[in-house]
Amino acid sequence: MKIFLDTADLSIIKHYADWGIVDGVTTNPSLVAKEGVDFETRVKEICEVIPGPVSAEVLSTEKDDMIAEARKIAKWAPNVYVKLPMTPDGLRALHVIAQEGIKTNVTLIFSPAQAVLAAKAGATLVSPFIGRLDDIGQDGMEIIDDIVSIFTTYAFETEVLAASIRTSQHVLTAMRLGADIATIPPKLLDQLAAHPLTDKGLAAFLADWEKAQQK
Ligand code: G3P
């Protein structure tokens, strides 16, 4: 299973890059806006640090504009994946750019039906949003389960990217259900890496070693 970082913060991406576990990065307009930087420059910088897929989202909402913007974004770096929203215009644009070999990530997916349509139109990745479904009282994990199972049944090549992940449990459940990728807010990586018994055990090892040296 691949792990992506869900951020546009370059220093944070650099901080985690040498852990050897970051397979890619996802950004969205909200994450880039928070950074207050030029979109193209930042995406290029991220693409240099992380060789895996880096998602950059179009801001247009009409098919022809989306296509033009997608073609432009796709030229920014060889590892850019163009993110398109799951709308009818998004599907129309996807259908065109997928045939041109542009890698895509269809975002804002909230149902298995949306994921299937995106896959059929040629999406490289689909991004079901778990946390935002939980927020409205639905079990976000259910759609991961359904999408993975439908994609397996029909042998879709499209990968399932679990997005809007908020907790360690989301990450583990996504892994258990067979999602291909989980995109994770950076602070969750620290939580995933840590365990109080690891810290306690290490402190005890070092203290015992120190004691033995003094004898
Ligand atoms: O990158 C898209 C997604 O992961 C956003 O997550 O927490 O804003 O719902 P969130």
Residues whose N, C-alpha, C, O or C-beta is under 5 A from the ligand:
A	BS01	G3P	D6 T26 T27 N28 G131 R132 A163 S164 I165
